[in-house]
Amino acid sequence: METTSIRNKEQVQCCGRPLCLIIPVMVTLMIVVGFSPVLQAQVASFAPLKKGTASVSVRELTIPGKARNEFQRGMKKLEKREEKGSLRHFDAATQLYPEYYEAHYYEGVAQLNMGKEDQALEAFQKAIDLSGGHYARAQFGYALILCRRGEPEEAERAVRFGLETDPNLSEGHLILGLTLLKLHRVDEAAESARKALQFHDPSSTKALLILADAEADKGNYSAQVRYLDTYMRLRPHDPNKALLQSVREAGKRLEMNKQSVAAR
């Protein structure tokens, strides 16, 4: 776990065990850095073409039907979190159509979900190379792994390159916010988080954790608690719910202590 500054110590409960945390507690660095690119908004981008579709890109016409079918089967497996099964279909898709950079990208997503960062990095790089650097999601995935590995400077360059290609993907702004947070550029991180939230898609809610961390870094614990409350209301089944609740309670205690000191 990493923190941006040392102000107060608090103890919170996680999985029934006490954790001594330095407050502000950087929940984003513990939680968001462990996320993988989400699928909800992305699956629709590669849904099978329906009759009556107004236009089809030239590139789509070059993809063999069998390759596309394998890709779609892989996407369905991945959406169900059946990573190993998805990899078989993505591999089949790239065997049929070696230039299928989307399949390489989602292979990277599956590998990342399985905790295989080296393989994921290789798949993202393959997607970047095959697309000539024009597939932004591959840049974002590559940047996320660099951030997880403690290389935020390189991660920032990668994610900004991706955003130049496509600035309309919330996960790009989210990963940039995370990267800037690790670089201790808190105001810039908050700005990126707000941009991510403007897209109103499922992945953007993680930006609330970046905003919570930014407020905690400034000692604004009441604002931190509000952002955490909003996040937990939108994501009531988050697997890290217990930790988030503990951090929220720690923030409330720190705010009370701050007000008590100010009243003296």
N, C-alpha and C positions, 0 to 999 in steps of 0.2 A: 504494500500500500504506500502511496505517496501523498504528501501534503504540501501546501504552498507556504505555510507559515506556522509558527509555533506561538500560540497565545494561551490556551487553556487546555488542561487535560480533562477528559471525561471518560467514563467507563460505560459501555453499552453492552447489551446482551445480543449474541448472535448464535443461533442453534443451541441455546441453553448455556453458552459459555461466555464469560465476560471478556470483552476486548478493550484494552486500554488504547484509546484513540486520541490523537492530537486534534483538537478542534481549532479551525474549521475542518470538519470531516469531509474529505473529498470523495463523496459517494460515487461520483462519475468515474473517477479513476479506478474504483473497485468494481463497478458494475458495467458502465457503458463500454469500457475498454475490452470487456469480455463478450460483447455482443457480436453477432455476425450479421452481414447485410440481410435485411428482412426481405420477405418474398411477397407479401400481400399485394403491394402496388406493382411489383415487377412481373408476377406471373401473368397478369393481364396484358403486359406488353408483348408477350410471346404466345398468346392464345392462338389456337388454330384459326385460320382465316375462314370467315363465314361467307355464304353466298350473298352476293349483293355488296360486298366490300367495294368501296368507291375506288380505291387505288391500292396497288401493290408495288413495293419498291423493286427496283431492278435487282438488287441483291437477293431479296426474298425469292425471286424467280429462279435464281441460280442454285438455290439450296435444294438438293434432291428430296423428294417427298419422304423417302424412307429415313433420311437423316433427320428431317424435321419431326417425324413421328417418334423417333427414338428420343429426340430432345424433349418433346412434350411428355413422354412417359417418364423421363428423368425428372422433369419439373414437378409432376404429380407426386412422385416418390419424395422429392425434397420437401415439398409443401407439407407432407405428412411426417417429416423428420425421419425418413427412412434413407439416411445418407448413403449407406453401402449400396442399396438397391439403385439409387439415383446414379451413382458413379458408373455402374455397368451400362446404363443407357447413354450417359454423356460420352463415355468412351466409344460406344457403338456409333454415336452421331458423328464424332470427330474422325472415326475410321472411314465413314462413308463420305464425309465432307471435311477434309483437313483444315479448311479456312473458317470453320464454324467457331468464331471467337466467343460467341455467347455461351456455347457449350463448355468451352474451357473456363470461362468465368464462373459459371455455376458449379463446375467441378471444384473450383477453388472455394466456393461458398460451402460446399459439402465437406471438403477437407478441413476447412476452418471450424465448422460445427463439430467435427470429430477431434479437434485439438491438434491437427497435423499442420502446423504452420509452415513448415518447409515446403510440403507438397502444395499447400494453398498458394504460397508466394510464387512458386513455379508456374502454377496454373494461371494466376493473375498476370504474370509477366508474359506468358504465352498469348493471352487474350490481348494484352497491350500491343505486343509485337504484330500479331495478325491483323489488328485493326488499324495499324499505323498510328497508334496513340489516340484514336478518335472514339474509343469506347470508354466513357467516363467512369462507369461503374467499376471497371477493372482497375483504374487508377485509385478509386476510393478504397477498394479492397486491399490493394497493395499498401496504401498509406496507413490503413488500420493496423496491419501487421507490423509495420515499422513503428507505429506509435506504441503498440503492445510490447515491442522489443526495446523500448527506451531510446528510439531514434526520432524524436519529434521534429527536428529540423528537416530531415529528409522527408518525413511524412508530410510536413507542411508543403514542401515543394510539389510532391506528388498529388496531393489533394487539390491544390490550387490549379495545377495543370488540368486536372479533371474538370474543375468548375469552369475553366475557360472553355472547355469543350461543350459542357452542358451545365449551365448554372441553375437549371430548373429541377434538380434532384435533391430532395431534402437530406438524404443520407450524406451527400457531399458537404453540406453546411454543418451537419451534425459532427462528422468526423473532423472537419476543420476546427470546430469549436472545442472538441476534445483535445486536439493537437495543441491549440493555443493555450488551453488550460494547463497542459503539461509544460508548456514553455513559460508559464507564469504571466501570460498576457491576458489577464482576467477580463478587462473591458472588451477586448477584441473577441474573446471567447463568447462572452454574453451576446455580443452583436451577431455572431454566427448562429448562436442558438436561437435567437429571435427570428432570423431569416428562415431557419429550418421549420419553426413553428408556423410560419406563414403558409406552408403547403398543406397543412391540415390532413396529413396522411398518418397511418399507424406508426411509422418509424419515427416521426418527428417528436413524439411525446418524450423520448429520451432526452430531448433538448431541455426539458424542465429540470433535469438533474444537473445539467451544466449550469443553468441559471441559479439553482440552489447552491451549488459550490461557489459560484462567483459572489453571491451575497454573503455566504459564510466567510469567505476570504476577507471581506470588508468588515466583518463583525456585525452584519445586519441579520441576526439570527431569526428575527420575526419574519423577514422576507424569505429566508431559507426554509422555514417551516411551512410558509404558505405555498411555496413551489413544490415541496415534498407532498403536502396535502393534495394539491391538484394532481400531481403525478399518480399518487396512490388511488385517487378517485377514478382516474382514467384507466389505470392498469391495476385493478384490484387483485389480480391473480399473479402479479409479478413474482417470480421464484425467489427474489431477494426481499420480499415483503418484510420479513422479520428484522433484517438489518436496517431497512429503510425506516421502520417504525422506531427502532432504537436510536437511530441518528436523529430522527424528528424529536424524540423526547429529550435527547441531549441538547439539541438546539433550543428547545423551550426552557430548559434549566439555565442555559447560558444567557438567554435573553432576560430571564428573571433576575439573575445575578447582576447583569449589566444595569438593569433598571434600579436595583437595590443600591448599587454603588453610586449611581447618579443622584439618588434621592438623599444621600447623606449630606 
